[in-house]
Amino acid sequence: MKKIEKIIFEISNGWARDYNSIQKNSTHRQFLGNFLSILSLKEIPISVISTNFPSYGEERIEFKNHLTFSFHSYENKTNTWSYKESPIVNKYSIDKSGYCGWSDITINFDNYRDQINSISIQNAEKIISAQYNKFLSTKLSKYEQNNNIEKLPERYVFFPLQVVNDSAAKHANLDMIEVIEYISKLASDLKFNVVIKRHPLCPSSAIKNLLKIIQIENKYIQLSDSNVHDLIKNSHSVISCNSGVSLEALIANKAVYCFGKSEWYEASNKINNLSDINKVFSNELTYMNDFQKKIVAFLLSEYWCDFNDLNKIERIIDNCIATFKANSGTPNNSSEIELIIKQQLDLQSKLSDLERNNKLLKIESNRLKEINKKLRNNPIIIIKMLLKKLLH
């Protein structure tokens, strides 16, 4: 087998330069440092190429006899591996296919069954319990949380929302806005409370206005900005597309129902159509069985790695090198490979940004038209919204 001529490592500008996040105990820079320091020990030339977020969407150019570690990519070619943060704070993914519904464990789940089953149920529960205790002691989640203390219903379904134009939404079985409207009607019909937390980075004004209207119309809907761990802890059940909060809820031993694919999809209760949502209100909820607990434990202990677990990072890198396939990719006759890759990444980042904005505009246009029509037909809602704003 021909040796690897060069390693291409894409480095996120945001991770490398975000000094503010370091002050908030971010580990991104430390992970990058550990990864690159281990790569340097392999005695293979390395080219570090900066990239901006979002840098996903298009296939990477893969040059013959080059091994690539790409930032936040999916649908990778033969010798390209994706790296990014996992949904669990301080853990990172180095995946041959991508992340979320593009991850290798999602696409080729059966290939992992033996490894998952090799974990004893006692050890699986120990791994999950240790992670849950970290949640309790730190209250940390992937995104910064408020520690607001607010009065919550005695019994409620927790529904953490996601960014409407996020790439992970491509793996949704249902439209999130339709789920919001359906679950709101169910809450009213069943007289069962639902607590909704909007994603802190969601730019959608349509979602914002829709939630305001629903909250005014439906006394069983409560919007919250509390810490997700508190909202999980006190909930009856949790429903989500493929938000990392749903994994945190599984770790907290909650009944979790997901309508989108992710690395932990097989550990959740799957929702494929709107009528399945009724199950989240049931008095006979379905919790993880032993095998599903092993899936979660496998993700936490094997599939992802801690930012400072040098031995684990090195084992993963060694596996990437060992599975490298020679003569795959574009012939590398150019003496300016790095420049070509850099230009492609810059264009790709701009393209991905345009696609995200275009998707958001389509959602905003369609939903805001519906909201405006609803307000015209029921102007009393506007008065209630204005009164509520004045009272606050």
N, C-alpha and C positions, 0 to 999 in steps of 0.2 A: 504494500500500500504506500502510495506517495505521501510524503510528509506534508503537513500544513505549512504553506509558505508564509502566511501572515494571518494574524487575528485582527479583525475589525471590531472595535468596541465603540458603540454609540453612547455618548454621555449626555444626559439631560442637562441643559443649561439651568433649568429651574432647580434641579437637585444640587448642582454644583455651586450655584451662586445664591441660594436662598438662605442668607444669614439669619433672617428673622425666624425661619423655621428651626434653626439650630437652637435659638434661644428658647424655643418651645419644646426642646428635647427631641427634635427630629433626628432620625438615625440614617436618613438617606445618604448624606455625605460620608458617614462612617461605613455604610455598606459598600458604596462605590470604592472607597479607599481599600477596604478589605478585598474586594473582588479583584481590583487591578493589581494589588500587591501579590496575590496568589497567581494571577495570570503571568506576572513578570517572572515567576519562578520556573515557568515551563520552557524557557529558552526558545520561545517563538517570537519573532518580531510582532509588535503591536502598534496599530495605528488608532489613536483615539480621535473620534470625530464628534463634534458637538451637534446637538439637535434640539429643536424647540418643540414644546407641547402645543397642539397635538401632533404627534409624529406617526400616527397609525393611519391605516386606510388603504395604502397602496403596497404592493409587494416590494420588498427590498431587492436591489440589484445584488445578485450573488455571483461573485467572481470565482472562477475555477481555482481550487486548492486554497481558498480563503474560508476561514471560520468566522462567522459574524455573531456578535451579541448585540441584538437590537433593542432599543428602548420602546416598550409599550406597543409592540407590533403583534400582528396575528396573521394567520394563514401563511406561516413561514415556509420557506423552501428547505431543501435537504440539509444544508449546513448552516442554517440560521436559527438561533435560539433567542427567545424573547425574555426580557427581564423587566420586572416592575414590582411595586409594593403589593403585598397580598392584602386581603381585607382585614387581617389581624395586625394590629400595631406591632412594629419591630420585626415582622416576618416578611420574607421576600420570595417571589416566584421566579424561577429560571426554567422556562418551559419550551419544549421543542415546537409547539404549535401556536401558543399565544396565551390568552387569559380568558376568564369567564367561559362563555359557551364555545370559545375557540381553543380552550386548553386541551392538552392531550388526554387528561383523565376524563374530560367530558366527552370527547370524540371517541376515544378508545377505552371506555370504562372497563370492559371485560378483561383487558390486558392487565388490569391492576387488581383483579379479584383475589388472586393468590397472596399478593403482598398485603392486602387489606385483611384477609382472613388469618394471616400469620400473627396478627396482633391479638393477644388474649383479651377477653372482655374486661377482665380485671385491670389490665394495663391501659386499655382504651378509656375506661372510666377514670382512671388515675390521671391520664393526660388531659382529659376534658376538665376534670375537677381543678387541676392546677391552673389551667387557663382561665377558668371561671373565677377563681380566687384572685387572679391578677386583675380581672375586670372590677371585682368588688373593691379592691384596694386602691386602684388607680383611677377608675371611672373613665379611662381613656378609650376612644374609638378612633376610627381612621380619620374622621374630621373633628375639628375642635368642637367641644360640647359646652353648652351653657349648663350651669348648675342651678337653674331656677327651681324654686320650690312652689309648686302649684297644686291646687286641689284636683285630684283625679277621681273619676267614677270608681265605685267599688269593683265593678266588673266591666271590662272593655276589651275589644279587639284592638291591637296596635297595628297600625299601617304606616310604616316608614316609606316615604316616596323617594323617587330617584330623579336625576336630571333627565328631562324629557328627550333631549337630543343627544344623550350619551351613547357611545358606541355599544355598550352592553344591552341597550334597548332592542338591538337587532335580534336578540335571542328571547324576546318576550313571546309567550303564547297568546297574550291578550293585550289590547291597548290599555295603557295605564289610566287614561282619562275615563274610558268606559268602565274600568274596574272601580274607580272612585265613585262614579255615578251609580253603579249597580250596588256597591256596598252601602252607599248612603241610603238608598231605597230599602235595602234589607234591614239596616239599623232602625229605620222608622217603622217598618212593618213588624219587626220582632221586638221593638222597644228595647234594643240592646245597644249599648254605647260603643262608639268607635273613636279612638284617639288617633289622629293623623299628624305626622310630623313631616313637614316639607323639607326636602334636601337643602342644606345651607348654600349650595352653589347653583341651585336651579334658577335660570334667568327668565323663566316663562311668566309673563304677566297674565296670560290666560289661566294658568294653574292658580296663580295668586287670587285672581278675581273669582274663579270658579269655587275655590275653597271658601272665600268670604261669603259668597251667595249660599252655598250649601250649609255653612254654619248658621246663617241667619234663618234659613228655611227649616233646618232640622236640628232640634234640640238634643238629638242623640249623637251629634258629631261635635267633637272638640278638637281644636287645633292646638298643638303643643310645641314648645321649643325647649323642653326639658332634656336632660341627659338621656340618651337612648337606653343606657343600662337601667335607669330607674323606670323608664317606660316599659322595658322588657320585663323587668322583675315583677311588676304589679299587674301585668296583662293576663287576660284569659287565654289568648292565643295570638299569633303573629302572622300577618299576611304580607307578602312582598313579591316583587318581580324577581330580581336576582341581586338585591342589595346586600352588601356585606353585613348589614344589621341582622338579616335573617340567619346568617351563620352565627353571629353573636347570640342570637336567641336560641339556636340549637344547643350551643355550648351551655346556655343557662337552663337547659332541659325544658324548653317550652315546646308546645305543639306548633310547628311552623309549616305554613302552606305557601308554596312558591309558584308563580306563573311565568317563570323565565329560567333558562338554563344557566348553570354556573358549575364551578368545581364541586360544590356540595349539593347539587340538584338531587342526586340519588339518595341523599340523606333526609330530604324533606318530603312533605306530602305534595304531590304534583297537582297543579290546577291547570286543566287544559281548556275549559270552557267556563262561561260565567256562572252556570248553575253549580259548579264545583265550589264556588265561594261560600255557599250556604254552610259548608262543613266547618268553617272557622268559627261559627256561632254555636256549634253543637255542644251539648253537655257530655258527649262521648268523644273526646278528642283523641287523635292518633299521635302518639309520641314515638321517638326513635326506637327501633328495635336494636338488638345487639349488633347486627351487621352494620346498620346505619351509624351507630356509635363508633364502630371501628373505622368507618369512612372518615368521619370528622377527626378522629385521633390520627389517622394516617396523614391527612392534610396538615395537621398541626405539627406532627413529629417527623414526617418523612418527605412529603411532597414539597413543602415550603421550608425555608431555612431562616434561622435567626440572623440578624444583621451582623452579629459578632461571633457566630459559630464558624470559625475558620476551617475546622475539619470537614464540616458538612459542605461548605462552599467549595472546598477543594475537591471533595468527592464528586460533586455535581459537575465541576469543570472537567475533571478527569473523564467522566462519562461522556461529556460533550466531545472531547478529543478522541476517545476510544470509538465512538460511533460515527466519527467523521468519514465521509465518503469522497474518495478522490475523483477527480475528473468530472465533478458535478458543477454546473454553473456556466457562466459566460466566460469565454477565453479572455485572459487578462493580458492582452498585448499592450495596453496603454501604460505609459509611465506615470499617468496622473490618476490612478484609481481613486485615491482619497478625495481629489477634487471632484471627480464624477459623482462619488457617493454623497459628498457634502452638498452638491448642487441638487441632487435628487431629493435628499432629505429636506432641504429648504423649500423646494417646490411642493413636496409632499405635505409638509406642515401647513403651508398656505392653502393647499387643496383641501386638506382635512378640516381646516378652520372654516373655509367657505361652505363645505358640505354640512358642517354642524350648524352654521348660521342659516343656511338654506332650509334645513330640516326644521329649525326653530321657527322660521318665518311662516312655513307652511302650516305648522301646528297653530301658531298664533293667529294667523289669518282665519283659518277654519273655525277655531274655538271662539275667538272674540266675536265673530259674526253671530254665532249661536247665543253667546252671552248677551250681546246687544239686543237680539230679538227677544230674549227672555225678559230683559229689563223693560223693553217697550211694552210687552204684554202684561207685566206686573211691576209698575213703577213704585209700588210700596216698598219693594226691596231696596231701592235707592235711598228712600227716606230712612229706612232702618240702618243702612250702611252708614249714612251720614250721622245719624244719632249716635251710633256706636263709636264712630271716630271722635265725635265731640265729647262723649262721656269718658273716653280714654285720654 
